[in-house]
Amino acid sequence: MTSVLLIESEIIFGSFLEDALKKCGFDADMALNGTKGWERLLSKKYDIVIMEVFP
């Protein structure tokens, strides 16, 4: 399974994207800022990192 880290400061939008990625079969995690994202990157290997999506 492809693992995705989503770094998004807008919690509602980020949660929506995280749920959508999971429904599409991705192992998705979300971090609310770069510091938390970096912590997650150090604790788990991700295949893809998506940072600050601008709708």
Beta strands, then each sheet from edge to edge (+ up, - down):
strand 1: 3-7
strand 2: 27-31
strand 3: 48-51
sheet 1: 2+ 1+ 3+
end
